[in-house]
Amino acid sequence: MARIRGKNTRPEKRLRAALWSAGLRYRLHVSTPAGRPDLVFTRRKICVFIDGCFWHGCPSHYVLPRSRQEFWLAKLRDNVVRDRRQTNELEAKGWIVIRVWEHEVFEQLDQVVSRIRTAVNGRLVTPSPEWRVDSVEILDLDRDLERRHLISLRDPALRTVEERIRTTAKWRFPAD
């Protein structure tokens, strides 16, 4: 865990390079009324958070570890609560909050840059529900069946449940 970075991660560096080459200028890790986003466009009051799939409960790629499950679920919940608090506080103060999954930076970089450019150019960005894994129940160990409870980052009343075969194939960074 000591090697886990909070700043200057591979997805962050890749997105920064793409934004810079697109002519978009930003500041790094600037204090805002609610936290220190990865990228900040101060004049437009836009902040960009690049969320890791494991640490922030990506609905597509989160894998609950087989050991110390209570510890990891509590850690995940704390992160989701912090993400929700930061997003809601910033939006209440007039900021535009853009959250990007780490896998999107590698798989859909052009769409991510386009979404950020749209916001910086002053056009309306419609916030999505931003689903997060809230908890995971193991239903059948033999068949590796699990039930995942998803919660909306922007509206805690929005919840959904999905059942699926547990996969341990985590999303991995592409080779350089």
SULTA-V613507 format. One record per helix or strand of 2 or more residues. SS is the DSSP state (helix for helix, strand for strand). FROM is the first residue (numbers start at 1). TO is the last residue. If there is no record, write none. Layout:
ss->SS from->FROM to->TO
ss->SS from->FROM to->TO
This chain:
ss->helix from->10 to->21
ss->strand from->27 to->28
ss->strand from->31 to->32
ss->strand from->35 to->36
ss->strand from->39 to->41
ss->strand from->46 to->51
ss->helix from->53 to->56
ss->helix from->69 to->92
ss->strand from->96 to->101
ss->helix from->102 to->107
ss->helix from->109 to->120
ss->strand from->131 to->140
ss->strand from->145 to->152
ss->strand from->159 to->165
